[in-house]
Amino acid sequence: MSIFRFPLLVWLGIGILIISLGIRQSFGIFMMPITDTFQSGREFFSLAIALQNLLFGLFQPFVGIAADKYGAKRIITLGGLAYALGLYLTSMATGTGVLYISMGVLIGLGLSATSYVIVLGAVAKVVPAEHTAKAFGLTTAMGSFGMFAVIPGAQSLLANYDWQTAMQVFAMCCTLMIAFAVFMKTAAPSSASAGQTEPEQTLKEAMAEAFRHPGYWLIHAGFFVCGFQVMFIATHLPSYIADKGLPGNTAAMALAYVGIFNIFGSYFWGLMGDRFNKRYVMTTLYMMRAVVLTLFITVPLTTHTATLFGAAIGFCWLGTVPLTSGLVRQIFGARYMSTLYGLVFFTHQIGSFIGAWVGGRVFDYYGSYEPIWWTTVVLAIAAALIHLPINDKPVVRPVLQNT
C-alpha cells in the first residue's frame, strides 16, 4: 500500500502529533528562563517535567481503555482541552507549586490523550496488518516534524517576547488538535479469513493474555530504557550545552536536528520493521544509540559536534515507537492495542520520569551530567540484548467456523 493511499485518519493523526509532541519536546529550552524567573535550582523544573512524564504514562492505560471503548475522537478532544488549560495556567503561574499542577498534571493528562498511544491505536484499526509498521513509521516520522518546526518557533518567541507569551501561543495551537479530532472516523478493516472468525475477546481476557506472555514484559523493559534516554536528553541537553559555554542557539539547533532526522529515522525503522524481524531491528537501533552516545561524551563538544549528535541520535530517536507498537500489534492484534500499548507506554514514562528527574538531581549533587550520560550508554546495550529472546509470533486463539 502506497503511503498516499492511507486513510484520512492517518493524516489527521499526524497533524495532532505534530502539535502535541512538538510542544512537549520544546520544554527543555524553557528550563533556564523558568528557573531564572522563580530563582530555583534545576531540580525544581526537572521534577515538574518528570511529574508530567510520570502522569503522562500513568494516565495512558486508562485513556487507552477509554479510546478502545468510546473512540479516539472524544479522547483527543478532551486531551486537547486539558493540554491548552495546562499551558495557559503555566503562563500565569506566580509560584512553583502551580507548575506542578499545570505543567505536571494537566499537560501530562493532555499528552496521554493526544500522543502516540491513542493515534496509533486508531491507525491500527484502519490499516491492514501487513502495512502496520510502515503506517506507524510514517505517523511517528511526520509527527516528529513538530519537533523540528516548534522548537525554533519557541526559541524565537523566547528571544522576542518571554516564556509566558510562548506558553500562551502554544495553548492556542492546541485548538487545532481538537479541530483535527472532529474529522477522525475509525472503521476497522476485516482481517478475518473467509469463513472463519475469532471469538470476541474481552478487555480482561486480552490483558490476562498479555500478562502471561513473557515477551510482553521484555517489551516493557526495552521501552523503559527508551523513555529514560529520550527524556533525559530532551530535558537536559540544552543545559548541558550551555554549561560547556556554547552559544544559546546551539541547543535549539541540536534539538531541531533531532526532530528533522527523527522524521527520516522513524520512517526508516518502520520500513525495516515490515521487511525484517522487528526484534533484530530493535537490537540494531539500540546498539546504534550506544555508539552515538559514547562518541558524544568522549569527543570534545563544539557547535558542530552538538549538531552532529542531534542528527545521529535523532535518526534513532523514536524509531522505537513503530517497532514497539508494531510488536504489540503483531503479537496481540489490533482490537485492544490502545490498552496494551498504553500499558507499555506507562513503563516508558516511568523511565522518562527517572531520566528527567535524576538528570537534574545528579547535576545538582555532582555539578556534572557525566555519570548520567554513561548510564544511558549502559542501558542502551542492555535494551539491545533484551529484545533478542522475545517470542514475536501472533498468539493463537480458538477459531470459529462460520456455517
C-alpha positions as CSV (number, residue, x, y, z in Angstrom):
1,M,0.0,0.0,0.0
2,S,1.4,3.4,-1.0
3,I,1.5,6.0,1.8
4,F,-0.7,8.2,-0.4
5,R,-3.5,5.7,-0.1
6,F,-3.6,5.7,3.6
7,P,-6.9,6.7,5.0
8,L,-7.6,10.4,6.0
9,L,-7.4,9.4,9.7
10,V,-3.7,8.7,9.3
11,W,-3.0,12.2,8.1
12,L,-5.3,13.8,10.8
13,G,-3.4,11.8,13.4
14,I,-0.1,13.1,12.0
15,G,-1.3,16.7,12.4
16,I,-2.3,16.0,16.0
17,L,1.1,14.5,16.8
18,I,3.0,17.4,15.2
19,I,1.3,19.8,17.6
20,S,1.2,17.7,20.7
21,L,4.8,16.3,20.5
22,G,6.3,19.4,19.1
23,I,5.2,21.4,22.1
24,R,6.3,18.7,24.5
25,Q,9.8,18.4,23.1
26,S,10.4,22.1,23.3
27,F,10.1,22.2,27.1
28,G,13.8,21.7,27.6
29,I,14.6,25.2,26.3
30,F,12.3,26.7,28.9
31,M,14.4,25.3,31.8
32,M,16.7,28.2,32.2
33,P,14.2,31.1,31.8
34,I,11.7,29.5,34.1
35,T,14.2,28.7,36.8
36,D,15.6,32.3,36.5
37,T,12.1,33.6,37.0
38,F,11.4,31.6,40.1
39,Q,15.1,31.8,41.3
40,S,15.1,28.0,41.8
41,G,17.6,25.2,41.1
42,R,17.2,22.9,38.1
43,E,15.8,20.1,40.2
44,F,12.6,22.0,40.6
45,F,12.0,22.2,36.8
46,S,13.2,18.7,36.3
47,L,10.8,17.4,38.9
48,A,7.9,19.2,37.2
49,I,8.8,17.7,33.8
50,A,9.4,14.3,35.5
51,L,5.9,14.5,37.1
52,Q,4.4,15.4,33.7
53,N,6.0,12.3,32.2
54,L,5.1,10.0,35.0
55,L,1.4,11.1,34.9
56,F,1.6,11.0,31.1
57,G,2.3,7.3,31.5
58,L,0.0,6.7,34.5
59,F,-3.0,8.2,32.7
60,Q,-2.1,6.3,29.5
61,P,-3.6,2.8,30.2
62,F,-6.9,4.4,31.4
63,V,-7.0,6.8,28.4
64,G,-6.2,3.8,26.1
65,I,-9.1,1.8,27.6
66,A,-11.4,4.8,27.1
67,A,-10.3,5.2,23.5
68,D,-10.9,1.5,22.8
69,K,-14.4,1.9,24.3
70,Y,-15.5,5.4,23.2
71,G,-13.3,6.1,20.2
72,A,-10.2,8.3,19.7
73,K,-12.2,11.4,18.6
74,R,-13.7,12.1,22.1
75,I,-10.5,11.3,23.9
76,I,-8.3,13.6,21.7
77,T,-10.8,16.4,22.1
78,L,-10.7,16.2,25.9
79,G,-6.9,15.8,25.8
80,G,-6.6,19.0,23.7
81,L,-8.6,20.9,26.2
82,A,-6.5,19.7,29.2
83,Y,-3.3,20.4,27.3
84,A,-4.4,24.0,26.5
85,L,-5.5,24.7,30.0
86,G,-2.2,23.4,31.4
87,L,-0.2,25.6,29.1
88,Y,-2.3,28.7,29.9
89,L,-2.1,28.1,33.7
90,T,1.7,27.6,33.4
91,S,2.0,31.1,31.7
92,M,0.0,32.6,34.6
93,A,1.9,30.9,37.4
94,T,3.3,33.1,40.2
95,G,4.6,30.2,42.4
96,T,6.4,27.0,41.8
97,G,3.5,24.9,43.3
98,V,1.2,25.9,40.4
99,L,3.6,24.5,37.8
100,Y,3.3,21.0,39.3
101,I,-0.4,21.2,38.7
102,S,-0.3,22.9,35.3
103,M,2.8,21.6,33.7
104,G,2.8,18.3,35.6
105,V,-0.8,17.1,36.0
106,L,-2.8,18.9,33.2
107,I,-0.2,18.7,30.5
108,G,0.5,15.1,31.5
109,L,-3.2,14.3,31.0
110,G,-3.3,16.2,27.7
111,L,-0.3,14.4,26.4
112,S,-1.7,11.0,27.3
113,A,-4.8,11.7,25.2
114,T,-3.1,13.3,22.1
115,S,0.0,11.3,21.5
116,Y,1.2,8.0,20.1
117,V,-0.9,5.5,22.0
118,I,-4.2,7.0,21.0
119,V,-3.3,8.0,17.5
120,L,-1.5,4.7,16.6
121,G,-4.4,2.7,18.2
122,A,-6.7,4.5,15.8
123,V,-4.4,3.9,12.9
124,A,-4.2,0.2,13.6
125,K,-7.9,-0.1,13.2
126,V,-7.9,1.4,9.6
127,V,-4.7,0.0,8.2
128,P,-4.2,-3.7,7.2
129,A,-1.8,-5.7,9.5
130,E,0.8,-6.2,6.8
131,H,1.3,-2.4,6.4
132,T,1.1,-1.6,10.1
133,A,4.8,-0.9,10.8
134,K,5.0,1.3,7.7
135,A,1.9,3.3,8.8
136,F,3.3,3.5,12.3
137,G,6.6,4.6,11.0
138,L,5.1,7.3,8.8
139,T,2.9,8.6,11.6
140,T,5.8,8.7,14.0
141,A,8.1,10.3,11.4
142,M,5.8,13.0,10.4
143,G,4.7,13.6,14.0
144,S,8.4,14.2,14.7
145,F,8.3,17.1,12.3
146,G,6.7,19.0,15.1
147,M,10.0,18.9,17.0
148,F,11.8,20.5,14.0
149,A,9.1,23.1,13.5
150,V,8.1,24.0,17.0
151,I,11.4,24.3,18.8
152,P,12.9,27.1,16.6
153,G,9.5,28.8,16.9
154,A,9.7,28.6,20.7
155,Q,13.3,29.8,20.6
156,S,12.1,32.8,18.6
157,L,9.3,33.6,21.0
158,L,11.7,33.4,23.9
159,A,14.1,35.8,22.1
160,N,11.5,38.3,21.2
161,Y,8.9,38.1,24.0
162,D,9.0,36.0,27.1
163,W,8.4,32.4,28.2
164,Q,4.8,33.3,29.4
165,T,3.9,34.5,25.9
166,A,5.3,31.4,24.3
167,M,3.2,29.2,26.6
168,Q,0.0,31.2,25.7
169,V,0.8,30.8,21.9
170,F,1.2,27.0,22.5
171,A,-2.2,27.0,24.3
172,M,-3.9,28.5,21.2
173,C,-2.2,25.9,19.0
174,C,-3.9,23.1,21.0
175,T,-7.3,24.1,19.5
176,L,-6.0,22.8,16.2
177,M,-5.8,19.3,17.7
178,I,-9.4,19.5,18.7
179,A,-10.4,20.6,15.1
180,F,-8.5,17.6,13.6
181,A,-10.1,15.2,16.0
182,V,-13.6,16.2,14.8
183,F,-13.0,14.7,11.4
184,M,-11.5,11.4,12.7
185,K,-13.5,8.3,11.9
186,T,-12.4,4.8,12.6
187,A,-13.7,1.7,11.0
188,A,-11.7,-1.5,11.4
189,P,-11.0,-3.4,8.2
190,S,-11.9,-7.0,8.2
191,S,-8.8,-9.2,8.5
192,A,-10.5,-12.5,9.3
193,S,-10.1,-15.4,6.9
194,A,-13.0,-16.3,4.8
195,G,-15.4,-18.5,6.6
196,Q,-13.5,-18.1,9.9
197,T,-13.8,-15.6,12.8
198,E,-12.1,-15.3,16.1
199,P,-14.4,-15.2,19.1
200,E,-14.8,-11.7,20.6
201,Q,-12.2,-11.2,23.3
202,T,-13.0,-9.1,26.4
203,L,-10.6,-6.5,27.8
204,K,-9.9,-8.6,30.8
205,E,-9.1,-11.6,28.7
206,A,-6.8,-9.5,26.5
207,M,-4.9,-8.1,29.4
208,A,-4.5,-11.6,31.1
209,E,-3.2,-13.0,27.8
210,A,-0.6,-10.2,27.5
211,F,0.4,-10.5,31.2
212,R,1.1,-14.3,30.7
213,H,3.3,-13.6,27.7
214,P,7.0,-13.2,28.7
215,G,7.8,-11.2,25.6
216,Y,5.3,-8.5,26.7
217,W,7.3,-7.8,29.8
218,L,10.5,-7.7,27.8
219,I,8.9,-5.1,25.5
220,H,8.1,-3.2,28.7
221,A,11.7,-3.3,29.8
222,G,13.1,-2.1,26.5
223,F,10.6,0.8,26.3
224,F,11.6,1.8,29.8
225,V,15.2,2.4,28.6
226,C,13.9,4.4,25.6
227,G,11.9,6.7,27.9
228,F,14.9,7.2,30.2
229,Q,17.2,8.1,27.4
230,V,15.0,10.4,25.3
231,M,13.6,12.4,28.2
232,F,17.0,12.9,29.8
233,I,18.3,14.2,26.6
234,A,15.3,16.4,25.7
235,T,15.2,17.9,29.2
236,H,18.9,18.4,29.9
237,L,20.7,18.6,26.6
238,P,20.2,22.4,26.3
239,S,21.6,23.0,29.8
240,Y,24.5,20.6,29.2
241,I,25.4,22.5,26.1
242,A,25.1,25.9,27.8
243,D,27.3,24.7,30.7
244,K,30.0,24.0,28.1
245,G,29.9,27.7,27.1
246,L,28.4,27.2,23.6
247,P,26.1,29.9,22.1
248,G,22.5,29.8,23.2
249,N,21.1,28.8,19.8
250,T,23.3,25.7,19.6
251,A,21.0,23.7,21.9
252,A,17.9,24.7,19.8
253,M,19.7,23.8,16.6
254,A,20.8,20.4,18.1
255,L,17.2,19.6,19.2
256,A,15.9,20.8,15.8
257,Y,18.3,18.3,14.2
258,V,16.9,15.6,16.5
259,G,13.5,16.4,15.1
260,I,14.3,16.5,11.4
261,F,16.4,13.4,11.4
262,N,13.8,11.6,13.5
263,I,11.5,12.1,10.6
264,F,13.7,10.1,8.3
265,G,14.7,7.7,11.1
266,S,11.2,6.8,12.3
267,Y,10.0,6.0,8.8
268,F,13.2,4.1,8.0
269,W,12.9,1.9,11.2
270,G,9.2,1.4,10.4
271,L,10.1,0.1,6.9
272,M,12.8,-2.1,8.4
273,G,10.2,-3.5,10.8
274,D,7.9,-4.5,7.9
275,R,10.8,-6.1,6.0
276,F,12.8,-7.8,8.7
277,N,12.3,-9.3,12.2
278,K,11.3,-6.4,14.5
279,R,13.4,-7.8,17.4
280,Y,16.6,-7.7,15.4
281,V,15.8,-4.3,14.0
282,M,15.2,-3.1,17.6
283,T,18.5,-4.6,18.7
284,T,20.3,-2.8,15.9
285,L,18.7,0.5,16.8
286,Y,19.7,0.4,20.5
287,M,23.3,-0.6,19.6
288,M,23.4,2.4,17.3
289,R,22.2,4.6,20.2
290,A,25.0,3.2,22.4
291,V,27.7,4.1,19.8
292,V,26.3,7.6,19.2
293,L,26.1,8.4,23.0
294,T,29.6,7.1,23.6
295,L,31.0,9.3,20.9
296,F,29.1,12.3,22.1
297,I,30.5,12.1,25.6
298,T,34.1,11.3,24.6
299,V,34.6,13.7,21.7
300,P,35.2,17.4,22.5
301,L,31.9,19.3,22.4
302,T,31.7,22.0,19.8
303,T,28.8,23.6,17.9
304,H,29.5,21.1,15.0
305,T,29.6,18.0,17.2
306,A,26.5,19.1,19.1
307,T,24.5,19.4,15.8
308,L,26.0,16.1,14.5
309,F,24.9,14.4,17.8
310,G,21.4,15.8,17.3
311,A,21.3,14.4,13.8
312,A,22.7,11.0,14.8
313,I,20.6,10.5,17.9
314,G,17.6,11.9,16.0
315,F,17.9,9.1,13.4
316,C,17.3,6.5,16.1
317,W,15.3,8.8,18.5
318,L,11.7,7.5,18.1
319,G,12.3,4.6,15.7
320,T,11.4,2.5,18.8
321,V,7.8,3.7,18.6
322,P,6.8,1.9,15.3
323,L,8.8,-1.1,16.3
324,T,7.5,-1.4,19.8
325,S,3.9,-0.7,18.9
326,G,4.3,-2.9,15.8
327,L,5.4,-5.8,18.1
328,V,2.4,-5.3,20.3
329,R,0.1,-5.2,17.2
330,Q,1.8,-8.2,15.7
331,I,1.6,-10.4,18.8
332,F,-1.8,-9.4,20.2
333,G,-3.8,-7.9,17.4
334,A,-5.4,-4.5,16.9
335,R,-8.6,-4.8,19.0
336,Y,-7.1,-3.7,22.3
337,M,-3.9,-2.2,21.1
338,S,-4.6,1.2,22.7
339,T,-4.9,-0.5,26.0
340,L,-1.9,-2.9,25.7
341,Y,0.4,-0.4,24.1
342,G,-0.8,2.1,26.7
343,L,0.4,-0.1,29.5
344,V,3.8,-0.5,27.7
345,F,3.9,3.3,27.3
346,F,3.3,3.7,31.0
347,T,6.6,1.8,31.6
348,H,8.2,4.1,29.0
349,Q,7.1,7.1,31.0
350,I,8.4,5.7,34.3
351,G,11.7,5.7,32.5
352,S,11.0,9.2,31.3
353,F,10.3,10.3,34.9
354,I,13.5,8.9,36.2
355,G,15.6,10.2,33.3
356,A,14.2,13.8,33.6
357,W,14.3,14.0,37.4
358,V,17.5,12.1,38.1
359,G,19.3,14.1,35.5
360,G,18.6,17.3,37.5
361,R,19.3,15.5,40.8
362,V,22.7,14.2,39.6
363,F,23.7,17.6,38.3
364,D,22.7,19.4,41.5
365,Y,24.6,16.9,43.6
366,Y,27.8,16.4,41.4
367,G,27.8,19.6,39.4
368,S,28.1,17.4,36.3
369,Y,26.0,15.3,33.9
370,E,28.8,12.8,33.2
371,P,27.5,10.0,35.4
372,I,24.1,10.0,33.9
373,W,25.4,10.2,30.3
374,W,27.4,7.0,30.9
375,T,24.3,5.4,32.4
376,T,22.4,6.0,29.1
377,V,25.2,4.0,27.3
378,V,24.9,1.0,29.6
379,L,21.1,1.0,29.3
380,A,21.2,1.1,25.5
381,I,23.4,-2.0,25.4
382,A,21.0,-3.7,27.9
383,A,18.0,-2.8,25.8
384,A,19.7,-4.2,22.7
385,L,20.0,-7.6,24.4
386,I,16.6,-7.6,26.0
387,H,14.8,-7.8,22.6
388,L,16.5,-10.9,21.3
389,P,14.6,-13.6,23.3
390,I,11.1,-12.1,22.6
391,N,8.7,-14.6,21.0
392,D,7.1,-12.4,18.4
393,K,4.7,-14.9,16.9
394,P,1.0,-13.9,17.0
395,V,-0.8,-15.5,19.9
396,V,-3.0,-18.4,18.8
397,R,-6.7,-18.2,19.8
398,P,-9.6,-20.6,19.0
399,V,-11.1,-20.1,15.6
400,L,-14.8,-20.5,15.0
401,Q,-16.1,-21.9,11.6
402,N,-18.9,-19.9,10.0
403,T,-21.8,-22.0,8.8
